[in-house]
């Protein structure tokens, strides 16, 4: 019986996903990326595409930055950076 026509393709994709390393970004980069949306009026999609990011990562960074700015606890801030952002 012949193999499933998509099996080779699925295996190739699985191998690619298993070997791909996760990129990491500095807190400064995340802050700047989030500020494109919050301060400069870019949409999440526009900003993510222009920076080569997936939209979900940018949305998470924007949400984290907003949560940090809303905090009323002054101990959450370190050098002008919300603690939740500094902890990235």
N, CA, C and O atoms as CSV, one atom per row, in Angstrom:
chain,resi,resn,atom,element,x,y,z
A,1,UNK,N,N,0.845,-1.175,0.000
A,1,UNK,CA,C,0.000,0.000,0.000
A,1,UNK,C,C,0.900,1.251,0.000
A,1,UNK,O,O,1.843,1.328,0.788
A,2,UNK,N,N,0.620,2.218,-0.865
A,2,UNK,CA,C,1.458,3.417,-0.930
A,2,UNK,C,C,1.293,4.280,0.325
A,2,UNK,O,O,0.243,4.283,0.969
A,3,UNK,N,N,2.354,5.003,0.646
A,3,UNK,CA,C,2.328,5.897,1.823
A,3,UNK,C,C,1.357,7.048,1.583
A,3,UNK,O,O,1.065,7.418,0.446
A,4,UNK,N,N,0.877,7.589,2.669
A,4,UNK,CA,C,-0.020,8.741,2.582
A,4,UNK,C,C,0.697,9.866,1.837
A,4,UNK,O,O,1.857,10.143,2.143
A,5,UNK,N,N,0.049,10.526,0.868
A,5,UNK,CA,C,0.730,11.528,0.039
A,5,UNK,C,C,1.295,12.713,0.825
A,5,UNK,O,O,2.244,13.349,0.367
A,6,UNK,N,N,0.747,13.017,1.971
A,6,UNK,CA,C,1.220,14.176,2.730
A,6,UNK,C,C,2.181,13.798,3.858
A,6,UNK,O,O,2.701,14.671,4.553
A,7,UNK,N,N,2.413,12.501,4.038
A,7,UNK,CA,C,3.238,12.055,5.161
A,7,UNK,C,C,4.654,12.620,5.094
A,7,UNK,O,O,5.184,13.077,6.106
A,8,UNK,N,N,5.267,12.594,3.920
A,8,UNK,CA,C,6.631,13.129,3.785
A,8,UNK,C,C,6.648,14.617,4.108
A,8,UNK,O,O,7.567,15.100,4.769
A,9,UNK,N,N,5.654,15.333,3.651
A,9,UNK,CA,C,5.573,16.778,3.925
A,9,UNK,C,C,5.379,17.043,5.416
A,9,UNK,O,O,6.009,17.947,5.965
A,10,UNK,N,N,4.536,16.288,6.063
A,10,UNK,CA,C,4.295,16.443,7.496
A,10,UNK,C,C,5.566,16.166,8.285
A,10,UNK,O,O,5.894,16.895,9.222
A,11,UNK,N,N,6.279,15.116,7.907
A,11,UNK,CA,C,7.532,14.790,8.597
A,11,UNK,C,C,8.563,15.894,8.408
A,11,UNK,O,O,9.295,16.223,9.341
A,12,UNK,N,N,8.628,16.467,7.214
A,12,UNK,CA,C,9.581,17.552,6.962
A,12,UNK,C,C,9.242,18.774,7.802
A,12,UNK,O,O,10.139,19.425,8.337
A,13,UNK,N,N,7.978,19.087,7.922
A,13,UNK,CA,C,7.549,20.228,8.736
A,13,UNK,C,C,7.856,19.965,10.206
A,13,UNK,O,O,8.325,20.861,10.907
A,14,UNK,N,N,7.598,18.758,10.675
A,14,UNK,CA,C,7.886,18.417,12.072
A,14,UNK,C,C,9.378,18.549,12.368
A,14,UNK,O,O,9.763,19.068,13.415
A,15,UNK,N,N,10.222,18.075,11.438
A,15,UNK,CA,C,11.669,18.208,11.629
A,15,UNK,C,C,12.082,19.663,11.700
A,15,UNK,O,O,12.917,20.039,12.523
A,16,UNK,N,N,11.502,20.476,10.845
A,16,UNK,CA,C,11.818,21.902,10.839
A,16,UNK,C,C,11.405,22.555,12.150
A,16,UNK,O,O,12.164,23.343,12.715
A,17,UNK,N,N,10.229,22.242,12.631
A,17,UNK,CA,C,9.742,22.829,13.874
A,17,UNK,C,C,10.563,22.379,15.066
A,17,UNK,O,O,10.769,23.150,16.004
A,18,UNK,N,N,11.033,21.148,15.044
A,18,UNK,CA,C,11.802,20.628,16.167
A,18,UNK,C,C,13.185,21.261,16.239
A,18,UNK,O,O,13.741,21.396,17.329
A,19,UNK,N,N,13.750,21.654,15.096
A,19,UNK,CA,C,15.107,22.192,15.094
A,19,UNK,C,C,15.142,23.709,15.163
A,19,UNK,O,O,16.198,24.285,15.421
A,20,UNK,N,N,14.029,24.360,14.941
A,20,UNK,CA,C,13.994,25.816,14.940
A,20,UNK,C,C,14.131,26.339,16.362
A,20,UNK,O,O,13.395,25.933,17.261
A,21,UNK,N,N,15.086,27.247,16.550
A,21,UNK,CA,C,15.282,27.818,17.877
A,21,UNK,C,C,14.389,29.034,18.063
A,21,UNK,O,O,14.093,29.757,17.111
A,22,UNK,N,N,13.975,29.244,19.274
A,22,UNK,CA,C,13.133,30.369,19.612
A,22,UNK,C,C,13.977,31.633,19.685
A,22,UNK,O,O,15.043,31.637,20.301
A,23,UNK,N,N,13.503,32.702,19.058
A,23,UNK,CA,C,14.231,33.964,19.114
A,23,UNK,C,C,13.977,34.630,20.454
A,23,UNK,O,O,12.923,34.441,21.060
A,24,UNK,N,N,14.941,35.407,20.912
A,24,UNK,CA,C,14.744,36.160,22.153
A,24,UNK,C,C,14.980,37.633,21.854
A,24,UNK,O,O,15.774,37.984,20.981
A,25,UNK,N,N,14.288,38.478,22.579
A,25,UNK,CA,C,14.347,39.913,22.365
A,25,UNK,C,C,14.625,40.616,23.685
A,25,UNK,O,O,14.164,40.184,24.741
A,26,UNK,N,N,15.367,41.680,23.614
A,26,UNK,CA,C,15.698,42.437,24.821
A,26,UNK,C,C,14.456,43.172,25.315
A,26,UNK,O,O,13.534,43.424,24.540
A,27,UNK,N,N,14.429,43.516,26.599
A,27,UNK,CA,C,13.312,44.302,27.128
A,27,UNK,C,C,13.159,45.640,26.398
A,27,UNK,O,O,12.043,46.120,26.201
A,28,UNK,N,N,14.280,46.236,26.000
A,28,UNK,CA,C,14.224,47.512,25.285
A,28,UNK,C,C,13.530,47.347,23.933
A,28,UNK,O,O,12.721,48.188,23.542
A,29,UNK,N,N,13.846,46.265,23.220
A,29,UNK,CA,C,13.208,46.010,21.933
A,29,UNK,C,C,11.705,45.815,22.117
A,29,UNK,O,O,10.908,46.353,21.349
A,30,UNK,N,N,11.322,45.049,23.131
A,30,UNK,CA,C,9.906,44.793,23.388
A,30,UNK,C,C,9.160,46.084,23.708
A,30,UNK,O,O,8.047,46.308,23.231
A,31,UNK,N,N,9.794,46.935,24.529
A,31,UNK,CA,C,9.182,48.223,24.866
A,31,UNK,C,C,8.999,49.084,23.625
A,31,UNK,O,O,7.938,49.673,23.421
A,32,UNK,N,N,10.034,49.153,22.801
A,32,UNK,CA,C,9.964,49.963,21.582
A,32,UNK,C,C,8.915,49.408,20.616
A,32,UNK,O,O,8.176,50.175,19.997
A,33,UNK,N,N,8.847,48.102,20.488
A,33,UNK,CA,C,7.853,47.482,19.607
A,33,UNK,C,C,6.445,47.792,20.106
A,33,UNK,O,O,5.564,48.136,19.318
A,34,UNK,N,N,6.235,47.669,21.408
A,34,UNK,CA,C,4.911,47.960,21.979
A,34,UNK,C,C,4.568,49.433,21.831
A,34,UNK,O,O,3.400,49.781,21.660
A,35,UNK,N,N,5.562,50.296,21.893
A,35,UNK,CA,C,5.289,51.740,21.782
A,35,UNK,C,C,4.851,52.121,20.369
A,35,UNK,O,O,4.181,53.138,20.189
A,36,UNK,N,N,5.217,51.322,19.367
A,36,UNK,CA,C,4.711,51.588,18.015
A,36,UNK,C,C,3.186,51.537,18.000
A,36,UNK,O,O,2.532,52.327,17.319
A,37,UNK,N,N,2.637,50.603,18.756
A,37,UNK,CA,C,1.176,50.450,18.823
A,37,UNK,C,C,0.576,51.478,19.770
A,37,UNK,O,O,-0.393,52.154,19.424
A,38,UNK,N,N,1.146,51.598,20.963
A,38,UNK,CA,C,0.543,52.440,21.999
A,38,UNK,C,C,0.753,53.932,21.767
A,38,UNK,O,O,-0.149,54.730,22.019
A,39,UNK,N,N,1.924,54.311,21.295
A,39,UNK,CA,C,2.257,55.729,21.208
A,39,UNK,C,C,2.251,56.288,19.792
A,39,UNK,O,O,2.032,57.485,19.601
A,40,UNK,N,N,2.487,55.439,18.800
A,40,UNK,CA,C,2.624,55.952,17.441
A,40,UNK,C,C,1.475,55.581,16.518
A,40,UNK,O,O,1.481,55.942,15.341
A,41,UNK,N,N,0.494,54.863,17.042
A,41,UNK,CA,C,-0.723,54.613,16.276
A,41,UNK,C,C,-0.664,53.501,15.239
A,41,UNK,O,O,-1.568,53.388,14.411
A,42,UNK,N,N,0.369,52.687,15.266
A,42,UNK,CA,C,0.416,51.560,14.343
A,42,UNK,C,C,-0.575,50.497,14.801
A,42,UNK,O,O,-0.848,50.369,15.995
A,43,UNK,N,N,-1.107,49.742,13.858
A,43,UNK,CA,C,-1.920,48.596,14.241
A,43,UNK,C,C,-0.970,47.484,14.671
A,43,UNK,O,O,0.219,47.511,14.356
A,44,UNK,N,N,-1.510,46.512,15.392
A,44,UNK,CA,C,-0.689,45.375,15.811
A,44,UNK,C,C,-0.091,44.669,14.586
A,44,UNK,O,O,1.080,44.289,14.581
A,45,UNK,N,N,-0.908,44.506,13.571
A,45,UNK,CA,C,-0.456,43.804,12.367
A,45,UNK,C,C,0.653,44.581,11.666
A,45,UNK,O,O,1.677,44.007,11.295
A,46,UNK,N,N,0.451,45.894,11.482
A,46,UNK,CA,C,1.463,46.715,10.807
A,46,UNK,C,C,2.800,46.666,11.537
A,46,UNK,O,O,3.847,46.446,10.928
A,47,UNK,N,N,2.747,46.872,12.838
A,47,UNK,CA,C,3.981,46.896,13.626
A,47,UNK,C,C,4.666,45.531,13.611
A,47,UNK,O,O,5.881,45.450,13.436
A,48,UNK,N,N,3.900,44.471,13.791
A,48,UNK,CA,C,4.476,43.125,13.807
A,48,UNK,C,C,5.134,42.800,12.470
A,48,UNK,O,O,6.252,42.286,12.438
A,49,UNK,N,N,4.460,43.090,11.383
A,49,UNK,CA,C,5.033,42.803,10.061
A,49,UNK,C,C,6.289,43.625,9.814
A,49,UNK,O,O,7.270,43.107,9.281
A,50,UNK,N,N,6.273,44.887,10.190
A,50,UNK,CA,C,7.436,45.729,9.922
A,50,UNK,C,C,8.656,45.293,10.731
A,50,UNK,O,O,9.793,45.539,10.328
A,51,UNK,N,N,8.418,44.646,11.871
A,51,UNK,CA,C,9.521,44.191,12.723
A,51,UNK,C,C,9.844,42.707,12.535
A,51,UNK,O,O,10.776,42.190,13.152
A,52,UNK,N,N,9.083,42.031,11.693
A,52,UNK,CA,C,9.321,40.605,11.470
A,52,UNK,C,C,8.900,39.743,12.644
A,52,UNK,O,O,9.526,38.722,12.932
A,53,UNK,N,N,7.837,40.154,13.321
A,53,UNK,CA,C,7.336,39.436,14.495
A,53,UNK,C,C,6.011,38.770,14.184
A,53,UNK,O,O,5.334,39.124,13.219
A,54,UNK,N,N,5.651,37.810,15.007
A,54,UNK,CA,C,4.286,37.290,14.936
A,54,UNK,C,C,3.407,38.234,15.754
A,54,UNK,O,O,3.829,38.772,16.777
A,55,UNK,N,N,2.194,38.417,15.287
A,55,UNK,CA,C,1.295,39.371,15.934
A,55,UNK,C,C,1.006,39.020,17.385
A,55,UNK,O,O,0.863,39.914,18.220
A,56,UNK,N,N,0.918,37.733,17.696
A,56,UNK,CA,C,0.584,37.330,19.061
A,56,UNK,C,C,1.664,37.769,20.058
A,56,UNK,O,O,1.347,38.138,21.188
A,57,UNK,N,N,2.924,37.731,19.650
A,57,UNK,CA,C,4.004,38.171,20.546
A,57,UNK,C,C,3.885,39.661,20.812
A,57,UNK,O,O,4.004,40.101,21.956
A,58,UNK,N,N,3.650,40.438,19.768
A,58,UNK,CA,C,3.509,41.886,19.944
A,58,UNK,C,C,2.301,42.223,20.812
A,58,UNK,O,O,2.380,43.104,21.669
A,59,UNK,N,N,1.198,41.540,20.599
A,59,UNK,CA,C,0.001,41.780,21.436
A,59,UNK,C,C,0.303,41.494,22.906
A,59,UNK,O,O,-0.134,42.236,23.786
A,60,UNK,N,N,1.041,40.429,23.170
A,60,UNK,CA,C,1.398,40.089,24.547
A,60,UNK,C,C,2.256,41.192,25.155
A,60,UNK,O,O,2.032,41.582,26.301
A,61,UNK,N,N,3.243,41.704,24.403
A,61,UNK,CA,C,4.109,42.764,24.912
A,61,UNK,C,C,3.329,44.049,25.167
A,61,UNK,O,O,3.569,44.736,26.159
A,62,UNK,N,N,2.401,44.374,24.278
A,62,UNK,CA,C,1.565,45.568,24.463
A,62,UNK,C,C,0.731,45.415,25.728
A,62,UNK,O,O,0.652,46.341,26.536
A,63,UNK,N,N,0.110,44.255,25.905
A,63,UNK,CA,C,-0.710,44.015,27.092
A,63,UNK,C,C,0.124,44.092,28.369
A,63,UNK,O,O,-0.317,44.663,29.366
A,64,UNK,N,N,1.325,43.519,28.340
A,64,UNK,CA,C,2.180,43.559,29.521
A,64,UNK,C,C,2.600,44.988,29.847
A,64,UNK,O,O,2.649,45.371,31.016
A,65,UNK,N,N,2.901,45.771,28.825
A,65,UNK,CA,C,3.285,47.158,29.053
A,65,UNK,C,C,2.114,47.953,29.614
A,65,UNK,O,O,2.290,48.758,30.529
A,66,UNK,N,N,0.927,47.733,29.075
A,66,UNK,CA,C,-0.263,48.424,29.584
A,66,UNK,C,C,-0.537,48.053,31.032
A,66,UNK,O,O,-0.859,48.923,31.841
A,67,UNK,N,N,-0.415,46.786,31.369
A,67,UNK,CA,C,-0.639,46.350,32.751
A,67,UNK,C,C,0.365,46.996,33.694
A,67,UNK,O,O,0.008,47.400,34.801
A,68,UNK,N,N,1.598,47.092,33.270
A,68,UNK,CA,C,2.635,47.721,34.089
A,68,UNK,C,C,2.378,49.197,34.298
A,68,UNK,O,O,2.628,49.721,35.384
A,69,UNK,N,N,1.883,49.878,33.275
A,69,UNK,CA,C,1.589,51.312,33.388
A,69,UNK,C,C,0.393,51.559,34.295
A,69,UNK,O,O,0.318,52.595,34.955
A,70,UNK,N,N,-0.551,50.607,34.333
A,70,UNK,CA,C,-1.745,50.760,35.163
A,70,UNK,C,C,-1.492,50.488,36.632
A,70,UNK,O,O,-2.316,50.829,37.481
A,71,UNK,N,N,-0.369,49.883,36.934
A,71,UNK,CA,C,-0.068,49.523,38.314
A,71,UNK,C,C,0.038,50.770,39.178
A,71,UNK,O,O,0.677,51.748,38.792
A,72,UNK,N,N,-0.585,50.732,40.342
A,72,UNK,CA,C,-0.512,51.866,41.260
A,72,UNK,C,C,0.556,51.659,42.315
A,72,UNK,O,O,0.790,52.539,43.144
A,73,UNK,N,N,1.200,50.520,42.293
A,73,UNK,CA,C,2.231,50.204,43.267
A,73,UNK,C,C,3.572,50.759,42.786
A,73,UNK,O,O,4.122,50.251,41.808
A,74,UNK,N,N,4.112,51.785,43.445
A,74,UNK,CA,C,5.349,52.394,42.963
A,74,UNK,C,C,6.549,51.458,43.010
A,74,UNK,O,O,7.552,51.715,42.345
A,75,UNK,N,N,6.468,50.389,43.775
A,75,UNK,CA,C,7.599,49.461,43.826
A,75,UNK,C,C,7.671,48.606,42.569
A,75,UNK,O,O,8.642,47.875,42.375
A,76,UNK,N,N,6.656,48.688,41.712
A,76,UNK,CA,C,6.674,47.924,40.474
A,76,UNK,C,C,7.545,48.583,39.412
A,76,UNK,O,O,7.770,48.000,38.351
A,77,UNK,N,N,8.032,49.777,39.679
A,77,UNK,CA,C,8.823,50.483,38.682
A,77,UNK,C,C,10.298,50.465,39.043
A,77,UNK,O,O,10.685,50.730,40.181
A,78,UNK,N,N,11.105,50.149,38.052
A,78,UNK,CA,C,12.547,50.164,38.225
A,78,UNK,C,C,13.134,50.993,37.095
A,78,UNK,O,O,12.979,50.635,35.927
A,79,UNK,N,N,13.799,52.084,37.414
A,79,UNK,CA,C,14.412,52.947,36.410
A,79,UNK,C,C,13.422,53.353,35.325
A,79,UNK,O,O,13.777,53.379,34.146
A,80,UNK,N,N,12.189,53.671,35.705
A,80,UNK,CA,C,11.192,54.115,34.742
A,80,UNK,C,C,10.580,53.012,33.909
A,80,UNK,O,O,9.790,53.283,33.004
A,81,UNK,N,N,10.932,51.774,34.200
A,81,UNK,CA,C,10.429,50.641,33.438
A,81,UNK,C,C,9.522,49.817,34.338
A,81,UNK,O,O,9.942,49.401,35.418
A,82,UNK,N,N,8.268,49.571,33.910
A,82,UNK,CA,C,7.403,48.735,34.747
A,82,UNK,C,C,8.068,47.401,35.032
A,82,UNK,O,O,8.696,46.817,34.149
A,83,UNK,N,N,7.936,46.916,36.257
A,83,UNK,CA,C,8.578,45.676,36.669
A,83,UNK,C,C,8.190,44.516,35.771
A,83,UNK,O,O,9.024,43.668,35.456
A,84,UNK,N,N,6.920,44.471,35.351
A,84,UNK,CA,C,6.484,43.364,34.504
A,84,UNK,C,C,7.226,43.383,33.168
A,84,UNK,O,O,7.435,42.338,32.552
A,85,UNK,N,N,7.619,44.568,32.730
A,85,UNK,CA,C,8.366,44.675,31.477
A,85,UNK,C,C,9.830,44.372,31.730
A,85,UNK,O,O,10.470,43.685,30.934
A,86,UNK,N,N,10.367,44.881,32.837
A,86,UNK,CA,C,11.782,44.671,33.144
A,86,UNK,C,C,12.083,43.202,33.371
A,86,UNK,O,O,13.217,42.763,33.181
A,87,UNK,N,N,11.076,42.437,33.777
A,87,UNK,CA,C,11.268,41.022,34.039
A,87,UNK,C,C,11.234,40.134,32.812
A,87,UNK,O,O,11.323,38.913,32.938
A,88,UNK,N,N,11.108,40.717,31.624
A,88,UNK,CA,C,11.043,39.908,30.391
A,88,UNK,C,C,12.266,39.120,30.200
A,88,UNK,O,O,12.380,38.386,29.218
